[in-house]
């Protein structure tokens, strides 16, 4: 039974409330037809405090939820805690700076033959396709810092690009490059004026792009659990660095203060870098639970010759958690897929919307899939099904606030407004979460 007591903070009640039971279910109801080409596991993570309590939504222990598809059938749904020391050594005091103490609660990403569960304050944790925890990843002890929850994998070279902002002394930013062979190739310290929450970044074919935006660390807020506050006076900049460059190669481009939790994609257009982002006016303005500003899709163009950034709002519809076809990461993508947001002006909690949106990033045109009046969505993950950029499917975990049940939907990415290709009814509910990936079965 979900505790809906208003005495609890929003991230511990209703469908934000954590689950404590780990389960595996194979007798799942399917409506429609699961495409037989889909052989793999959809895995999504999210904050889910094992103790039942956490100071902030971002701080819950990682729980992964998986749906295994094979040969046109669903083999199972299961959920598991990521077995970090926060779970396995919960009675032991955590040493300051212990980078094993990750949570794996923000994103799941495959690189090579590894599946990484990520959060930005620690090292990644590895799991297998059955959701078993394998251990932490610090690249044979060579990674001296944490790693972002949003690395990017280059579809052309197979390299993984990442960064770390979680440093309490300069340099506040580190750039991380991992080869296609899984070996750490570069860790580069980059000086920036403040420790800022740099949740995401981007790449193009030749550049890494950093967002020095004014969500600034404030030690006076440590007791709130999330010691960052928006400070427009700190200014906003975009840093562009060659992917194999060094700190002295970074060029900074000033822009009006704003905040971005998630980029959609970036690419090079002649001597410009074009970025699509979900931009907010500010974040955590009044406090670390201020969600009164919602993100919208914007296009930024960085002119490398003139040193300027121009901005264009693509749409007025609130949306975030944007993804593209993984084969177009860092390259020009025509299509982007976002989750709608609701509750603008609401400072109580973020509200996931009831639509999945497909954007033509060239024209700005939007098409929508309506999940249902009482249904809240999640991040749409694109799975390729052919040579065409949008030839494939979108996978989303949704929750029906009316029934209290959750479901896994598969949409035709080329006909997003149509009814789902398949709907898999999940046992009970799956709490609202963060990010995930489709991981094909390996032979």
C-alpha positions in Angstrom: 0.0 0.0 0.0 1.5 3.4 -1.0 1.7 5.9 1.8 0.1 9.1 0.6 0.5 10.9 3.9 1.3 14.6 3.3 3.7 14.4 6.2 6.1 12.6 3.9 8.1 14.5 1.3 6.8 14.2 -2.3 9.6 11.8 -3.3 8.5 9.2 -0.7 4.7 9.1 -1.4 2.4 8.0 -4.2 4.2 6.5 -7.1 7.5 8.2 -6.0 7.4 6.0 -2.9 10.2 3.4 -2.9 9.7 -0.4 -3.3 11.4 -2.8 -0.9 10.5 -6.1 -2.6 12.7 -7.5 -5.3 10.7 -9.8 -7.6 10.8 -11.7 -10.8 7.6 -12.2 -12.8 7.2 -14.2 -16.0 3.4 -14.5 -16.3 2.8 -11.1 -17.8 -0.2 -10.0 -19.9 0.7 -8.6 -23.4 -1.7 -6.6 -25.5 -0.8 -6.2 -29.1 2.3 -7.9 -30.7 5.9 -7.6 -29.5 8.1 -7.2 -32.6 10.1 -10.5 -32.9 13.2 -8.6 -33.8 13.4 -7.3 -30.3 15.8 -9.6 -28.5 17.3 -7.9 -25.4 16.6 -6.3 -22.1 15.3 -2.8 -21.4 16.8 -1.6 -18.2 15.9 1.5 -16.3 17.1 2.8 -13.0 15.9 5.3 -10.4 16.3 6.5 -6.8 14.7 4.0 -4.4 15.9 4.3 -0.8 16.4 0.9 0.8 15.8 2.5 4.3 12.5 4.0 3.0 13.8 7.5 3.6 16.2 9.9 1.9 16.8 13.6 2.2 16.3 14.3 -1.5 14.9 12.6 -4.6 18.4 12.4 -6.1 19.8 10.6 -3.1 17.9 7.3 -3.0 19.6 4.0 -3.6 19.6 2.7 -7.2 16.9 0.1 -8.2 17.0 -1.2 -11.7 13.9 -2.5 -13.4 14.2 -4.8 -16.4 12.0 -6.2 -19.1 13.4 -9.1 -21.2 12.1 -9.6 -24.7 12.9 -12.5 -27.0 11.4 -13.9 -30.1 8.2 -11.9 -29.9 7.6 -12.8 -26.2 8.2 -11.2 -22.9 10.3 -13.5 -20.8 10.3 -11.6 -17.5 10.1 -8.4 -15.6 12.3 -8.0 -12.6 13.7 -5.4 -10.2 16.8 -5.4 -8.1 18.7 -3.0 -5.9 22.2 -2.2 -7.2 24.4 -3.8 -4.6 26.6 -0.9 -3.7 28.1 -0.5 -0.3 25.1 1.6 0.6 23.2 -1.6 0.5 25.7 -4.3 1.4 27.6 -2.2 4.1 24.7 0.0 5.3 25.7 -0.3 8.9 29.3 0.8 8.3 30.1 4.5 8.3 30.9 5.9 4.9 34.3 7.4 4.5 34.4 10.8 3.0 35.5 10.6 -0.6 34.8 6.8 -0.9 34.0 6.7 -4.6 32.6 3.1 -4.2 29.7 4.6 -2.4 27.8 5.2 -5.6 24.1 4.6 -6.0 23.7 3.7 -9.7 20.4 5.5 -9.5 20.4 7.9 -12.5 21.3 6.1 -15.8 22.0 2.7 -17.3 24.3 2.6 -20.3 26.1 -0.1 -22.2 29.7 0.3 -23.3 31.4 -2.6 -25.0 30.3 -5.7 -23.1 29.7 -3.8 -19.8 26.5 -2.4 -18.5 27.1 0.6 -16.3 24.7 1.9 -13.6 25.6 5.6 -13.1 25.3 8.5 -10.8 27.5 11.6 -10.8 29.0 11.5 -7.3 30.9 8.2 -7.6 32.2 5.5 -9.8 29.8 3.5 -12.0 28.6 0.1 -10.9 28.4 -2.8 -13.3 25.5 -5.2 -13.7 24.7 -8.0 -16.1 21.6 -8.5 -18.3 19.9 -10.4 -15.5 20.3 -7.4 -13.2 23.0 -9.0 -11.0 25.5 -6.6 -9.6 29.1 -7.3 -10.7 31.1 -4.6 -9.0 32.3 -1.1 -9.4 34.2 0.3 -12.4 37.2 2.5 -11.9 39.2 1.3 -14.9 41.8 -0.7 -13.0 42.2 2.0 -10.4 43.1 4.7 -12.9 39.9 6.8 -12.5 40.7 9.3 -9.7 37.3 11.0 -9.7 33.6 10.3 -10.0 31.9 10.0 -13.4 28.9 11.7 -14.8 25.6 9.8 -15.1 25.4 10.9 -18.8 28.4 9.7 -20.7 28.2 9.7 -24.5 29.3 6.8 -26.7 30.5 7.8 -30.1 28.7 5.6 -32.8 31.7 6.0 -35.1 34.7 5.2 -32.9 33.1 3.3 -30.0 34.8 5.6 -27.5 33.0 6.6 -24.3 33.2 10.3 -23.3 32.4 11.5 -19.8 33.3 14.1 -17.2 33.1 14.7 -13.5 32.1 17.9 -11.6 31.9 16.4 -8.2 35.1 17.9 -6.8 35.2 20.0 -3.7 38.5 21.6 -4.7 40.0 22.9 -8.0 40.0 21.8 -10.7 36.2 21.4 -10.3 35.8 19.8 -13.7 37.5 16.6 -15.1 37.2 15.3 -18.7 37.2 11.5 -19.1 37.8 9.5 -22.3 37.6 5.7 -22.5 38.6 3.8 -25.6 36.4 1.3 -27.5 38.6 -1.3 -25.8 37.3 -0.3 -22.4 40.6 1.2 -21.3 40.9 4.6 -19.7 42.7 6.9 -22.2 42.5 10.4 -20.6 41.6 12.2 -17.4 42.0 16.0 -17.9 41.5 18.6 -15.1 39.8 21.7 -16.3 39.6 24.9 -14.2 36.2 26.6 -13.9 35.3 29.3 -11.4 32.8 27.3 -9.2 31.7 23.8 -8.4 28.5 23.6 -10.4 26.0 20.8 -10.9 26.9 19.9 -14.4 24.4 17.1 -14.9 24.9 16.5 -18.6 27.2 17.5 -21.5 27.4 16.7 -25.2 29.8 15.6 -28.0 30.1 16.1 -31.7 32.3 14.3 -34.1 35.3 16.4 -33.1 34.3 18.2 -29.8 33.3 17.7 -26.2 30.9 20.4 -25.0 30.7 21.4 -21.3 27.8 23.4 -19.7 29.1 25.8 -17.0 25.7 26.9 -15.8 25.0 28.7 -12.5 23.6 25.9 -10.3 26.3 26.5 -7.7 27.5 24.5 -4.8 26.6 26.1 -1.5 27.9 24.4 1.7 25.4 26.2 3.8 22.7 24.0 2.2 24.4 20.7 3.1 21.6 19.9 5.6 19.0 19.9 2.8 20.7 17.0 1.1 21.2 18.8 -2.2 23.6 21.8 -1.6 23.2 23.5 -4.9 21.3 26.8 -5.6 20.8 28.8 -8.7 22.9 32.0 -8.7 22.5 34.0 -11.9 25.4 36.2 -10.9 27.8 33.3 -11.4 27.1 33.6 -15.2 26.7 30.9 -17.8 29.1 29.5 -20.4 29.5 26.8 -22.9 32.9 25.2 -23.2 34.1 23.6 -26.5 37.1 21.4 -26.5 38.6 19.0 -29.1 37.7 15.4 -28.1 41.4 14.6 -27.9 42.4 18.0 -26.6 43.7 19.3 -23.3 42.4 21.9 -20.8 44.2 24.7 -22.6 42.3 24.0 -25.7 38.9 24.7 -24.2 37.1 27.8 -25.6 34.4 29.3 -23.5 31.3 31.1 -24.9 29.2 33.3 -22.7 25.4 33.2 -22.7 22.5 34.4 -20.6 22.0 32.5 -17.3 19.8 29.4 -17.5 19.9 25.7 -16.6 19.9 22.5 -18.5 19.6 19.1 -16.9 19.6 17.2 -20.2 20.9 17.8 -23.7 19.2 16.0 -26.6 22.1 16.0 -29.1 24.7 18.1 -30.8 26.5 18.2 -34.2 28.8 20.3 -36.3 27.5 22.5 -39.1 30.4 24.0 -40.8 32.2 26.3 -38.3 29.3 26.1 -35.9 28.2 23.6 -33.2 24.4 23.1 -33.0 22.9 21.8 -29.8 19.4 20.9 -28.9 18.7 21.0 -25.1 15.8 21.1 -22.7 16.4 24.5 -21.2 15.0 25.9 -18.0 15.0 29.6 -16.9 16.5 28.3 -13.6 16.6 25.3 -11.3 16.5 25.0 -7.5 15.8 28.7 -7.3 14.0 28.9 -4.0 15.4 25.6 -2.7 16.4 22.2 -3.9 12.8 21.1 -4.2 11.8 24.1 -6.4 10.4 22.7 -9.6 8.3 25.8 -10.6 10.3 26.2 -13.8 9.9 23.4 -16.4 12.2 22.7 -19.4 11.4 23.3 -23.1 13.2 22.4 -26.2 15.7 25.0 -27.4 18.3 25.1 -30.2 21.7 26.7 -29.5 24.1 27.6 -32.2 27.7 28.2 -31.2 29.6 30.2 -33.8 33.3 29.1 -33.4 34.6 32.0 -35.5 32.6 34.8 -34.0 32.7 33.5 -30.4 28.9 33.8 -30.0 25.9 31.7 -28.9 22.5 32.3 -30.5 19.4 30.8 -29.0 16.1 29.7 -30.6 13.1 28.2 -28.7 11.9 25.3 -30.7 8.6 24.7 -28.9 6.5 26.1 -26.0 5.5 22.6 -24.9 7.3 21.5 -21.7 9.5 18.5 -22.2 12.7 16.8 -21.1 14.5 13.4 -21.0 15.3 13.8 -24.7 16.9 10.9 -26.7 17.9 10.3 -30.3 18.8 7.2 -32.3 22.1 6.1 -30.7 23.6 5.9 -34.2 23.3 9.7 -34.5 24.8 10.7 -31.1 27.2 13.6 -31.9 26.0 13.7 -35.5 23.2 15.5 -37.2 20.0 13.8 -36.1 16.7 14.7 -37.7 14.5 13.3 -34.9 14.4 13.7 -31.2 12.1 12.0 -28.6 11.1 13.7 -25.4 8.8 13.1 -22.4 6.3 15.8 -21.8 6.2 17.6 -18.4 3.2 19.0 -16.5 2.6 21.1 -13.4 4.3 24.3 -14.5 4.5 26.7 -11.6 4.3 23.8 -9.1 7.1 24.0 -6.6 6.0 20.9 -4.8 7.3 18.1 -7.1 8.2 17.5 -10.8 5.3 16.0 -12.7 5.8 13.7 -15.6 3.5 14.3 -18.4 1.0 12.2 -20.3 2.6 12.5 -23.8 5.6 11.1 -25.6 6.8 13.6 -28.2 8.7 13.2 -31.4 10.4 16.3 -32.9 11.6 16.9 -36.4 14.7 18.8 -35.3 15.0 20.4 -38.7 11.6 21.9 -38.9 10.6 22.0 -35.2 7.4 20.1 -35.9 6.1 18.0 -33.1 3.9 14.9 -33.1 2.5 13.3 -29.9 1.5 10.0 -28.4 -1.2 10.3 -25.8 -0.6 7.9 -23.0 -4.0 8.5 -21.4 -5.4 11.1 -19.1 -4.4 9.4 -15.8 -1.1 7.9 -17.2 2.3 9.5 -16.5 5.1 8.6 -18.8 8.9 8.3 -18.6 12.0 8.7 -20.8 11.4 7.4 -24.4 14.3 5.0 -25.4 14.7 4.6 -29.1 15.5 1.1 -30.4 16.6 0.8 -34.1 14.7 -1.5 -36.3 16.2 -0.7 -39.8 18.3 1.6 -41.8 16.1 4.7 -41.5 16.9 7.1 -38.7 13.4 6.8 -37.2 12.8 3.2 -38.3 12.3 1.4 -35.0 10.5 1.6 -31.7 10.2 3.7 -28.6 10.1 2.0 -25.2 8.6 3.7 -22.1 7.6 2.6 -18.6 4.4 4.4 -17.7 2.2 4.5 -14.5 -1.5 4.8 -14.3 -2.4 7.0 -11.4 -6.0 5.8 -11.6 -5.4 2.0 -11.3 -2.1 2.3 -9.4 -0.5 -0.1 -11.9 2.4 0.3 -14.3 3.0 -0.8 -17.9 5.7 -1.1 -20.5 4.7 0.3 -23.9 6.3 -0.1 -27.3 5.5 2.5 -29.9 6.2 2.6 -33.6 8.7 5.6 -33.9 7.5 6.3 -37.4 3.9 6.5 -36.4 4.1 7.8 -32.8 0.5 9.0 -32.6 -0.8 5.5 -33.2 -1.8 3.1 -30.4 1.1 1.1 -29.0 2.5 -1.8 -31.0 2.5 -3.7 -27.7 1.7 -3.0 -24.0 3.1 -5.3 -21.3 1.2 -5.1 -18.0 3.8 -5.0 -15.2 3.1 -6.5 -11.8 2.0 -3.8 -9.2 3.7 -0.5 -9.8 7.1 0.7 -10.9 8.0 4.0 -9.2 8.8 7.0 -11.4 12.5 6.8 -12.3 15.3 8.3 -14.3 17.1 6.9 -17.4 17.7 3.6 -19.1 18.7 1.8 -22.2 17.8 -1.1 -24.5 20.6 -3.7 -24.4 20.5 -6.4 -27.1 21.2 -10.0 -26.1 24.8 -11.0 -26.8 25.5 -14.3 -28.4 
